[in-house]
Amino acid sequence: TMALTKYFYTSRVFSFIATILRDFFLNAKLTLIMLVLECCSISISI
C-alpha cells in the first residue's frame, strides 16, 4: 500500500505541475498575441 500511496501522490503532483505549466504557457501565448496586436495597431496608426 505504501508504494501505491507514493504513486498516487506522485501522479497528483505531476498533474498539478502540468496544469500550472499549461496555464502559464496559455497566458504567455495570450500575452504575446496581445503584444503583437498592439504593435500592429501602433504601426498602422503611425
mmCIF entry with sequence, helices, sheets and N, C-alpha, C, O atoms, coordinates in Angstrom:
data_MODEL
# 
_entry.id   MODEL 
# 
_entity.id                         1 
_entity.type                       polymer 
_entity.pdbx_number_of_molecules   1 
# 
_entity_poly.entity_id                      1 
_entity_poly.type                           'polypeptide(L)' 
_entity_poly.nstd_linkage                   no 
_entity_poly.nstd_monomer                   no 
_entity_poly.pdbx_seq_one_letter_code       TMALTKYFYTSRVFSFIATILRDFFLNAKLTLIMLVLECCSISISI 
_entity_poly.pdbx_seq_one_letter_code_can   TMALTKYFYTSRVFSFIATILRDFFLNAKLTLIMLVLECCSISISI 
_entity_poly.pdbx_strand_id                 A 
# 
loop_
_entity_poly_seq.entity_id 
_entity_poly_seq.num 
_entity_poly_seq.mon_id 
_entity_poly_seq.hetero 
1 1  THR n 
1 2  MET n 
1 3  ALA n 
1 4  LEU n 
1 5  THR n 
1 6  LYS n 
1 7  TYR n 
1 8  PHE n 
1 9  TYR n 
1 10 THR n 
1 11 SER n 
1 12 ARG n 
1 13 VAL n 
1 14 PHE n 
1 15 SER n 
1 16 PHE n 
1 17 ILE n 
1 18 ALA n 
1 19 THR n 
1 20 ILE n 
1 21 LEU n 
1 22 ARG n 
1 23 ASP n 
1 24 PHE n 
1 25 PHE n 
1 26 LEU n 
1 27 ASN n 
1 28 ALA n 
1 29 LYS n 
1 30 LEU n 
1 31 THR n 
1 32 LEU n 
1 33 ILE n 
1 34 MET n 
1 35 LEU n 
1 36 VAL n 
1 37 LEU n 
1 38 GLU n 
1 39 CYS n 
1 40 CYS n 
1 41 SER n 
1 42 ILE n 
1 43 SER n 
1 44 ILE n 
1 45 SER n 
1 46 ILE n 
# 
_struct_asym.id          A 
_struct_asym.entity_id   1 
# 
_struct_conf.conf_type_id            HELX_P 
_struct_conf.id                      HELX_P1 
_struct_conf.pdbx_PDB_helix_id       AA1 
_struct_conf.beg_label_comp_id       MET 
_struct_conf.beg_label_asym_id       A 
_struct_conf.beg_label_seq_id        2 
_struct_conf.pdbx_beg_PDB_ins_code   ? 
_struct_conf.end_label_comp_id       SER 
_struct_conf.end_label_asym_id       A 
_struct_conf.end_label_seq_id        45 
_struct_conf.pdbx_end_PDB_ins_code   ? 
_struct_conf.beg_auth_comp_id        MET 
_struct_conf.beg_auth_asym_id        A 
_struct_conf.beg_auth_seq_id         2 
_struct_conf.end_auth_comp_id        SER 
_struct_conf.end_auth_asym_id        A 
_struct_conf.end_auth_seq_id         45 
_struct_conf.pdbx_PDB_helix_class    1 
_struct_conf.details                 ? 
_struct_conf.pdbx_PDB_helix_length   44 
# 
_struct_conf_type.id          HELX_P 
_struct_conf_type.criteria    ? 
_struct_conf_type.reference   ? 
# 
loop_
_atom_site.group_PDB 
_atom_site.id 
_atom_site.type_symbol 
_atom_site.label_atom_id 
_atom_site.label_alt_id 
_atom_site.label_comp_id 
_atom_site.label_asym_id 
_atom_site.label_entity_id 
_atom_site.label_seq_id 
_atom_site.pdbx_PDB_ins_code 
_atom_site.Cartn_x 
_atom_site.Cartn_y 
_atom_site.Cartn_z 
_atom_site.occupancy 
_atom_site.B_iso_or_equiv 
_atom_site.pdbx_formal_charge 
_atom_site.auth_seq_id 
_atom_site.auth_comp_id 
_atom_site.auth_asym_id 
_atom_site.auth_atom_id 
_atom_site.pdbx_PDB_model_num 
ATOM 1   N N  . THR A 1 1  ? 0.841  -1.220 0.000   1.00 0.00 ? 1  THR A N  1 
ATOM 2   C CA . THR A 1 1  ? 0.000  0.000  0.000   1.00 0.00 ? 1  THR A CA 1 
ATOM 3   C C  . THR A 1 1  ? 0.864  1.254  0.000   1.00 0.00 ? 1  THR A C  1 
ATOM 4   O O  . THR A 1 1  ? 0.453  2.296  -0.510  1.00 0.00 ? 1  THR A O  1 
ATOM 5   N N  . MET A 1 2  ? 2.050  1.154  0.567   1.00 0.00 ? 2  MET A N  1 
ATOM 6   C CA . MET A 1 2  ? 2.929  2.320  0.625   1.00 0.00 ? 2  MET A CA 1 
ATOM 7   C C  . MET A 1 2  ? 3.337  2.762  -0.778  1.00 0.00 ? 2  MET A C  1 
ATOM 8   O O  . MET A 1 2  ? 3.336  3.953  -1.090  1.00 0.00 ? 2  MET A O  1 
ATOM 9   N N  . ALA A 1 3  ? 3.685  1.786  -1.621  1.00 0.00 ? 3  ALA A N  1 
ATOM 10  C CA . ALA A 1 3  ? 4.082  2.107  -2.986  1.00 0.00 ? 3  ALA A CA 1 
ATOM 11  C C  . ALA A 1 3  ? 2.908  2.725  -3.750  1.00 0.00 ? 3  ALA A C  1 
ATOM 12  O O  . ALA A 1 3  ? 3.084  3.654  -4.538  1.00 0.00 ? 3  ALA A O  1 
ATOM 13  N N  . LEU A 1 4  ? 1.713  2.194  -3.504  1.00 0.00 ? 4  LEU A N  1 
ATOM 14  C CA . LEU A 1 4  ? 0.526  2.708  -4.174  1.00 0.00 ? 4  LEU A CA 1 
ATOM 15  C C  . LEU A 1 4  ? 0.260  4.154  -3.765  1.00 0.00 ? 4  LEU A C  1 
ATOM 16  O O  . LEU A 1 4  ? -0.059 4.995  -4.606  1.00 0.00 ? 4  LEU A O  1 
ATOM 17  N N  . THR A 1 5  ? 0.394  4.438  -2.476  1.00 0.00 ? 5  THR A N  1 
ATOM 18  C CA . THR A 1 5  ? 0.202  5.805  -1.973  1.00 0.00 ? 5  THR A CA 1 
ATOM 19  C C  . THR A 1 5  ? 1.229  6.749  -2.576  1.00 0.00 ? 5  THR A C  1 
ATOM 20  O O  . THR A 1 5  ? 0.910  7.873  -2.963  1.00 0.00 ? 5  THR A O  1 
ATOM 21  N N  . LYS A 1 6  ? 2.462  6.274  -2.649  1.00 0.00 ? 6  LYS A N  1 
ATOM 22  C CA . LYS A 1 6  ? 3.540  7.076  -3.229  1.00 0.00 ? 6  LYS A CA 1 
ATOM 23  C C  . LYS A 1 6  ? 3.251  7.378  -4.696  1.00 0.00 ? 6  LYS A C  1 
ATOM 24  O O  . LYS A 1 6  ? 3.430  8.505  -5.158  1.00 0.00 ? 6  LYS A O  1 
ATOM 25  N N  . TYR A 1 7  ? 2.797  6.345  -5.428  1.00 0.00 ? 7  TYR A N  1 
ATOM 26  C CA . TYR A 1 7  ? 2.471  6.510  -6.841  1.00 0.00 ? 7  TYR A CA 1 
ATOM 27  C C  . TYR A 1 7  ? 1.325  7.506  -7.016  1.00 0.00 ? 7  TYR A C  1 
ATOM 28  O O  . TYR A 1 7  ? 1.372  8.376  -7.886  1.00 0.00 ? 7  TYR A O  1 
ATOM 29  N N  . PHE A 1 8  ? 0.297  7.369  -6.179  1.00 0.00 ? 8  PHE A N  1 
ATOM 30  C CA . PHE A 1 8  ? -0.857 8.252  -6.249  1.00 0.00 ? 8  PHE A CA 1 
ATOM 31  C C  . PHE A 1 8  ? -0.441 9.696  -5.983  1.00 0.00 ? 8  PHE A C  1 
ATOM 32  O O  . PHE A 1 8  ? -0.847 10.615 -6.695  1.00 0.00 ? 8  PHE A O  1 
ATOM 33  N N  . TYR A 1 9  ? 0.375  9.878  -4.947  1.00 0.00 ? 9  TYR A N  1 
ATOM 34  C CA . TYR A 1 9  ? 0.842  11.216 -4.585  1.00 0.00 ? 9  TYR A CA 1 
ATOM 35  C C  . TYR A 1 9  ? 1.672  11.827 -5.716  1.00 0.00 ? 9  TYR A C  1 
ATOM 36  O O  . TYR A 1 9  ? 1.518  13.000 -6.056  1.00 0.00 ? 9  TYR A O  1 
ATOM 37  N N  . THR A 1 10 ? 2.558  10.998 -6.292  1.00 0.00 ? 10 THR A N  1 
ATOM 38  C CA . THR A 1 10 ? 3.414  11.484 -7.380  1.00 0.00 ? 10 THR A CA 1 
ATOM 39  C C  . THR A 1 10 ? 2.590  11.897 -8.598  1.00 0.00 ? 10 THR A C  1 
ATOM 40  O O  . THR A 1 10 ? 2.853  12.928 -9.216  1.00 0.00 ? 10 THR A O  1 
ATOM 41  N N  . SER A 1 11 ? 1.591  11.082 -8.935  1.00 0.00 ? 11 SER A N  1 
ATOM 42  C CA . SER A 1 11 ? 0.754  11.402 -10.093 1.00 0.00 ? 11 SER A CA 1 
ATOM 43  C C  . SER A 1 11 ? -0.050 12.667 -9.841  1.00 0.00 ? 11 SER A C  1 
ATOM 44  O O  . SER A 1 11 ? -0.271 13.461 -10.756 1.00 0.00 ? 11 SER A O  1 
ATOM 45  N N  . ARG A 1 12 ? -0.485 12.854 -8.608  1.00 0.00 ? 12 ARG A N  1 
ATOM 46  C CA . ARG A 1 12 ? -1.211 14.083 -8.257  1.00 0.00 ? 12 ARG A CA 1 
ATOM 47  C C  . ARG A 1 12 ? -0.310 15.302 -8.434  1.00 0.00 ? 12 ARG A C  1 
ATOM 48  O O  . ARG A 1 12 ? -0.722 16.316 -8.999  1.00 0.00 ? 12 ARG A O  1 
ATOM 49  N N  . VAL A 1 13 ? 0.915  15.190 -7.947  1.00 0.00 ? 13 VAL A N  1 
ATOM 50  C CA . VAL A 1 13 ? 1.878  16.289 -8.066  1.00 0.00 ? 13 VAL A CA 1 
ATOM 51  C C  . VAL A 1 13 ? 2.173  16.594 -9.528  1.00 0.00 ? 13 VAL A C  1 
ATOM 52  O O  . VAL A 1 13 ? 2.217  17.755 -9.933  1.00 0.00 ? 13 VAL A O  1 
ATOM 53  N N  . PHE A 1 14 ? 2.377  15.538 -10.319 1.00 0.00 ? 14 PHE A N  1 
ATOM 54  C CA . PHE A 1 14 ? 2.685  15.734 -11.738 1.00 0.00 ? 14 PHE A CA 1 
ATOM 55  C C  . PHE A 1 14 ? 1.531  16.412 -12.477 1.00 0.00 ? 14 PHE A C  1 
ATOM 56  O O  . PHE A 1 14 ? 1.754  17.304 -13.296 1.00 0.00 ? 14 PHE A O  1 
ATOM 57  N N  . SER A 1 15 ? 0.307  15.992 -12.191 1.00 0.00 ? 15 SER A N  1 
ATOM 58  C CA . SER A 1 15 ? -0.847 16.595 -12.853 1.00 0.00 ? 15 SER A CA 1 
ATOM 59  C C  . SER A 1 15 ? -0.996 18.056 -12.425 1.00 0.00 ? 15 SER A C  1 
ATOM 60  O O  . SER A 1 15 ? -1.375 18.911 -13.225 1.00 0.00 ? 15 SER A O  1 
ATOM 61  N N  . PHE A 1 16 ? -0.692 18.331 -11.153 1.00 0.00 ? 16 PHE A N  1 
ATOM 62  C CA . PHE A 1 16 ? -0.750 19.703 -10.641 1.00 0.00 ? 16 PHE A CA 1 
ATOM 63  C C  . PHE A 1 16 ? 0.253  20.591 -11.361 1.00 0.00 ? 16 PHE A C  1 
ATOM 64  O O  . PHE A 1 16 ? -0.073 21.696 -11.795 1.00 0.00 ? 16 PHE A O  1 
ATOM 65  N N  . ILE A 1 17 ? 1.496  20.083 -11.483 1.00 0.00 ? 17 ILE A N  1 
ATOM 66  C CA . ILE A 1 17 ? 2.549  20.837 -12.179 1.00 0.00 ? 17 ILE A CA 1 
ATOM 67  C C  . ILE A 1 17 ? 2.187  21.026 -13.653 1.00 0.00 ? 17 ILE A C  1 
ATOM 68  O O  . ILE A 1 17 ? 2.400  22.097 -14.220 1.00 0.00 ? 17 ILE A O  1 
ATOM 69  N N  . ALA A 1 18 ? 1.638  19.977 -14.265 1.00 0.00 ? 18 ALA A N  1 
ATOM 70  C CA . ALA A 1 18 ? 1.269  20.057 -15.677 1.00 0.00 ? 18 ALA A CA 1 
ATOM 71  C C  . ALA A 1 18 ? 0.192  21.118 -15.895 1.00 0.00 ? 18 ALA A C  1 
ATOM 72  O O  . ALA A 1 18 ? 0.232  21.860 -16.877 1.00 0.00 ? 18 ALA A O  1 
ATOM 73  N N  . THR A 1 19 ? -0.771 21.184 -14.974 1.00 0.00 ? 19 THR A N  1 
ATOM 74  C CA . THR A 1 19 ? -1.833 22.183 -15.069 1.00 0.00 ? 19 THR A CA 1 
ATOM 75  C C  . THR A 1 19 ? -1.266 23.589 -14.953 1.00 0.00 ? 19 THR A C  1 
ATOM 76  O O  . THR A 1 19 ? -1.650 24.483 -15.708 1.00 0.00 ? 19 THR A O  1 
ATOM 77  N N  . ILE A 1 20 ? -0.351 23.785 -14.005 1.00 0.00 ? 20 ILE A N  1 
ATOM 78  C CA . ILE A 1 20 ? 0.266  25.103 -13.820 1.00 0.00 ? 20 ILE A CA 1 
ATOM 79  C C  . ILE A 1 20 ? 1.035  25.509 -15.071 1.00 0.00 ? 20 ILE A C  1 
ATOM 80  O O  . ILE A 1 20 ? 0.930  26.644 -15.537 1.00 0.00 ? 20 ILE A O  1 
ATOM 81  N N  . LEU A 1 21 ? 1.817  24.559 -15.616 1.00 0.00 ? 21 LEU A N  1 
ATOM 82  C CA . LEU A 1 21 ? 2.610  24.853 -16.810 1.00 0.00 ? 21 LEU A CA 1 
ATOM 83  C C  . LEU A 1 21 ? 1.704  25.188 -17.993 1.00 0.00 ? 21 LEU A C  1 
ATOM 84  O O  . LEU A 1 21 ? 1.977  26.116 -18.755 1.00 0.00 ? 21 LEU A O  1 
ATOM 85  N N  . ARG A 1 22 ? 0.614  24.413 -18.136 1.00 0.00 ? 22 ARG A N  1 
ATOM 86  C CA . ARG A 1 22 ? -0.313 24.650 -19.245 1.00 0.00 ? 22 ARG A CA 1 
ATOM 87  C C  . ARG A 1 22 ? -0.928 26.044 -19.134 1.00 0.00 ? 22 ARG A C  1 
ATOM 88  O O  . ARG A 1 22 ? -0.994 26.782 -20.116 1.00 0.00 ? 22 ARG A O  1 
ATOM 89  N N  . ASP A 1 23 ? -1.379 26.398 -17.921 1.00 0.00 ? 23 ASP A N  1 
ATOM 90  C CA . ASP A 1 23 ? -1.959 27.723 -17.717 1.00 0.00 ? 23 ASP A CA 1 
ATOM 91  C C  . ASP A 1 23 ? -0.932 28.810 -18.001 1.00 0.00 ? 23 ASP A C  1 
ATOM 92  O O  . ASP A 1 23 ? -1.245 29.826 -18.622 1.00 0.00 ? 23 ASP A O  1 
ATOM 93  N N  . PHE A 1 24 ? 0.305  28.588 -17.539 1.00 0.00 ? 24 PHE A N  1 
ATOM 94  C CA . PHE A 1 24 ? 1.366  29.571 -17.747 1.00 0.00 ? 24 PHE A CA 1 
ATOM 95  C C  . PHE A 1 24 ? 1.631  29.789 -19.233 1.00 0.00 ? 24 PHE A C  1 
ATOM 96  O O  . PHE A 1 24 ? 1.737  30.926 -19.693 1.00 0.00 ? 24 PHE A O  1 
ATOM 97  N N  . PHE A 1 25 ? 1.738  28.679 -19.987 1.00 0.00 ? 25 PHE A N  1 
ATOM 98  C CA . PHE A 1 25 ? 2.021  28.799 -21.410 1.00 0.00 ? 25 PHE A CA 1 
ATOM 99  C C  . PHE A 1 25 ? 0.846  29.428 -22.159 1.00 0.00 ? 25 PHE A C  1 
ATOM 100 O O  . PHE A 1 25 ? 1.049  30.200 -23.096 1.00 0.00 ? 25 PHE A O  1 
ATOM 101 N N  . LEU A 1 26 ? -0.387 29.101 -21.747 1.00 0.00 ? 26 LEU A N  1 
ATOM 102 C CA . LEU A 1 26 ? -1.557 29.710 -22.374 1.00 0.00 ? 26 LEU A CA 1 
ATOM 103 C C  . LEU A 1 26 ? -1.560 31.211 -22.127 1.00 0.00 ? 26 LEU A C  1 
ATOM 104 O O  . LEU A 1 26 ? -1.810 31.996 -23.042 1.00 0.00 ? 26 LEU A O  1 
ATOM 105 N N  . ASN A 1 27 ? -1.282 31.608 -20.890 1.00 0.00 ? 27 ASN A N  1 
ATOM 106 C CA . ASN A 1 27 ? -1.241 33.031 -20.564 1.00 0.00 ? 27 ASN A CA 1 
ATOM 107 C C  . ASN A 1 27 ? -0.121 33.734 -21.316 1.00 0.00 ? 27 ASN A C  1 
ATOM 108 O O  . ASN A 1 27 ? -0.296 34.855 -21.795 1.00 0.00 ? 27 ASN A O  1 
ATOM 109 N N  . ALA A 1 28 ? 1.026  33.078 -21.420 1.00 0.00 ? 28 ALA A N  1 
ATOM 110 C CA . ALA A 1 28 ? 2.161  33.655 -22.136 1.00 0.00 ? 28 ALA A CA 1 
ATOM 111 C C  . ALA A 1 28 ? 1.817  33.846 -23.611 1.00 0.00 ? 28 ALA A C  1 
ATOM 112 O O  . ALA A 1 28 ? 2.152  34.863 -24.218 1.00 0.00 ? 28 ALA A O  1 
ATOM 113 N N  . LYS A 1 29 ? 1.134  32.836 -24.175 1.00 0.00 ? 29 LYS A N  1 
ATOM 114 C CA . LYS A 1 29 ? 0.737  32.906 -25.579 1.00 0.00 ? 29 LYS A CA 1 
ATOM 115 C C  . LYS A 1 29 ? -0.236 34.057 -25.798 1.00 0.00 ? 29 LYS A C  1 
ATOM 116 O O  . LYS A 1 29 ? -0.111 34.813 -26.762 1.00 0.00 ? 29 LYS A O  1 
ATOM 117 N N  . LEU A 1 30 ? -1.214 34.185 -24.889 1.00 0.00 ? 30 LEU A N  1 
ATOM 118 C CA . LEU A 1 30 ? -2.193 35.261 -24.998 1.00 0.00 ? 30 LEU A CA 1 
ATOM 119 C C  . LEU A 1 30 ? -1.520 36.618 -24.864 1.00 0.00 ? 30 LEU A C  1 
ATOM 120 O O  . LEU A 1 30 ? -1.843 37.553 -25.597 1.00 0.00 ? 30 LEU A O  1 
ATOM 121 N N  . THR A 1 31 ? -0.589 36.725 -23.930 1.00 0.00 ? 31 THR A N  1 
ATOM 122 C CA . THR A 1 31 ? 0.135  37.981 -23.739 1.00 0.00 ? 31 THR A CA 1 
ATOM 123 C C  . THR A 1 31 ? 0.922  38.336 -24.993 1.00 0.00 ? 31 THR A C  1 
ATOM 124 O O  . THR A 1 31 ? 0.951  39.491 -25.417 1.00 0.00 ? 31 THR A O  1 
ATOM 125 N N  . LEU A 1 32 ? 1.559  37.326 -25.582 1.00 0.00 ? 32 LEU A N  1 
ATOM 126 C CA . LEU A 1 32 ? 2.342  37.527 -26.800 1.00 0.00 ? 32 LEU A CA 1 
ATOM 127 C C  . LEU A 1 32 ? 1.449  38.013 -27.938 1.00 0.00 ? 32 LEU A C  1 
ATOM 128 O O  . LEU A 1 32 ? 1.812  38.932 -28.671 1.00 0.00 ? 32 LEU A O  1 
ATOM 129 N N  . ILE A 1 33 ? 0.271  37.387 -28.082 1.00 0.00 ? 33 ILE A N  1 
ATOM 130 C CA . ILE A 1 33 ? -0.670 37.768 -29.125 1.00 0.00 ? 33 ILE A CA 1 
ATOM 131 C C  . ILE A 1 33 ? -1.135 39.209 -28.915 1.00 0.00 ? 33 ILE A C  1 
ATOM 132 O O  . ILE A 1 33 ? -1.229 39.987 -29.865 1.00 0.00 ? 33 ILE A O  1 
ATOM 133 N N  . MET A 1 34 ? -1.427 39.554 -27.654 1.00 0.00 ? 34 MET A N  1 
ATOM 134 C CA . MET A 1 34 ? -1.867 40.919 -27.351 1.00 0.00 ? 34 MET A CA 1 
ATOM 135 C C  . MET A 1 34 ? -0.769 41.928 -27.686 1.00 0.00 ? 34 MET A C  1 
ATOM 136 O O  . MET A 1 34 ? -1.045 42.998 -28.228 1.00 0.00 ? 34 MET A O  1 
ATOM 137 N N  . LEU A 1 35 ? 0.467  41.582 -27.363 1.00 0.00 ? 35 LEU A N  1 
ATOM 138 C CA . LEU A 1 35 ? 1.592  42.472 -27.663 1.00 0.00 ? 35 LEU A CA 1 
ATOM 139 C C  . LEU A 1 35 ? 1.743  42.670 -29.168 1.00 0.00 ? 35 LEU A C  1 
ATOM 140 O O  . LEU A 1 35 ? 1.959  43.789 -29.633 1.00 0.00 ? 35 LEU A O  1 
ATOM 141 N N  . VAL A 1 36 ? 1.628  41.581 -29.928 1.00 0.00 ? 36 VAL A N  1 
ATOM 142 C CA . VAL A 1 36 ? 1.749  41.662 -31.383 1.00 0.00 ? 36 VAL A CA 1 
ATOM 143 C C  . VAL A 1 36 ? 0.639  42.535 -31.958 1.00 0.00 ? 36 VAL A C  1 
ATOM 144 O O  . VAL A 1 36 ? 0.885  43.380 -32.818 1.00 0.00 ? 36 VAL A O  1 
ATOM 145 N N  . LEU A 1 37 ? -0.594 42.321 -31.471 1.00 0.00 ? 37 LEU A N  1 
ATOM 146 C CA . LEU A 1 37 ? -1.716 43.119 -31.949 1.00 0.00 ? 37 LEU A CA 1 
ATOM 147 C C  . LEU A 1 37 ? -1.512 44.593 -31.628 1.00 0.00 ? 37 LEU A C  1 
ATOM 148 O O  . LEU A 1 37 ? -1.812 45.465 -32.444 1.00 0.00 ? 37 LEU A O  1 
ATOM 149 N N  . GLU A 1 38 ? -0.996 44.863 -30.425 1.00 0.00 ? 38 GLU A N  1 
ATOM 150 C CA . GLU A 1 38 ? -0.757 46.238 -30.020 1.00 0.00 ? 38 GLU A CA 1 
ATOM 151 C C  . GLU A 1 38 ? 0.285  46.890 -30.916 1.00 0.00 ? 38 GLU A C  1 
ATOM 152 O O  . GLU A 1 38 ? 0.125  48.033 -31.344 1.00 0.00 ? 38 GLU A O  1 
ATOM 153 N N  . CYS A 1 39 ? 1.364  46.142 -31.199 1.00 0.00 ? 39 CYS A N  1 
ATOM 154 C CA . CYS A 1 39 ? 2.419  46.658 -32.072 1.00 0.00 ? 39 CYS A CA 1 
ATOM 155 C C  . CYS A 1 39 ? 1.875  46.928 -33.468 1.00 0.00 ? 39 CYS A C  1 
ATOM 156 O O  . CYS A 1 39 ? 2.216  47.934 -34.089 1.00 0.00 ? 39 CYS A O  1 
ATOM 157 N N  . CYS A 1 40 ? 1.030  46.029 -33.961 1.00 0.00 ? 40 CYS A N  1 
ATOM 158 C CA . CYS A 1 40 ? 0.452  46.197 -35.293 1.00 0.00 ? 40 CYS A CA 1 
ATOM 159 C C  . CYS A 1 40 ? -0.433 47.440 -35.331 1.00 0.00 ? 40 CYS A C  1 
ATOM 160 O O  . CYS A 1 40 ? -0.356 48.224 -36.277 1.00 0.00 ? 40 CYS A O  1 
ATOM 161 N N  . SER A 1 41 ? -1.267 47.625 -34.320 1.00 0.00 ? 41 SER A N  1 
ATOM 162 C CA . SER A 1 41 ? -2.172 48.778 -34.304 1.00 0.00 ? 41 SER A CA 1 
ATOM 163 C C  . SER A 1 41 ? -1.386 50.071 -34.184 1.00 0.00 ? 41 SER A C  1 
ATOM 164 O O  . SER A 1 41 ? -1.780 51.087 -34.755 1.00 0.00 ? 41 SER A O  1 
ATOM 165 N N  . ILE A 1 42 ? -0.268 50.050 -33.442 1.00 0.00 ? 42 ILE A N  1 
ATOM 166 C CA . ILE A 1 42 ? 0.567  51.250 -33.302 1.00 0.00 ? 42 ILE A CA 1 
ATOM 167 C C  . ILE A 1 42 ? 1.212  51.584 -34.643 1.00 0.00 ? 42 ILE A C  1 
ATOM 168 O O  . ILE A 1 42 ? 1.225  52.744 -35.054 1.00 0.00 ? 42 ILE A O  1 
ATOM 169 N N  . SER A 1 43 ? 1.747  50.571 -35.329 1.00 0.00 ? 43 SER A N  1 
ATOM 170 C CA . SER A 1 43 ? 2.430  50.802 -36.598 1.00 0.00 ? 43 SER A CA 1 
ATOM 171 C C  . SER A 1 43 ? 1.439  51.244 -37.670 1.00 0.00 ? 43 SER A C  1 
ATOM 172 O O  . SER A 1 43 ? 1.798  51.986 -38.584 1.00 0.00 ? 43 SER A O  1 
ATOM 173 N N  . ILE A 1 44 ? 0.174  50.782 -37.555 1.00 0.00 ? 44 ILE A N  1 
ATOM 174 C CA . ILE A 1 44 ? -0.848 51.197 -38.518 1.00 0.00 ? 44 ILE A CA 1 
ATOM 175 C C  . ILE A 1 44 ? -1.229 52.665 -38.294 1.00 0.00 ? 44 ILE A C  1 
ATOM 176 O O  . ILE A 1 44 ? -1.414 53.419 -39.249 1.00 0.00 ? 44 ILE A O  1 
ATOM 177 N N  . SER A 1 45 ? -1.342 53.057 -37.027 1.00 0.00 ? 45 SER A N  1 
ATOM 178 C CA . SER A 1 45 ? -1.787 54.417 -36.716 1.00 0.00 ? 45 SER A CA 1 
ATOM 179 C C  . SER A 1 45 ? -0.721 55.460 -37.042 1.00 0.00 ? 45 SER A C  1 
ATOM 180 O O  . SER A 1 45 ? -1.036 56.630 -37.255 1.00 0.00 ? 45 SER A O  1 
ATOM 181 N N  . ILE A 1 46 ? 0.551  55.027 -37.079 1.00 0.00 ? 46 ILE A N  1 
ATOM 182 C CA . ILE A 1 46 ? 1.630  55.980 -37.381 1.00 0.00 ? 46 ILE A CA 1 
ATOM 183 C C  . ILE A 1 46 ? 1.661  56.291 -38.876 1.00 0.00 ? 46 ILE A C  1 
ATOM 184 O O  . ILE A 1 46 ? 2.499  57.072 -39.327 1.00 0.00 ? 46 ILE A O  1 
# 
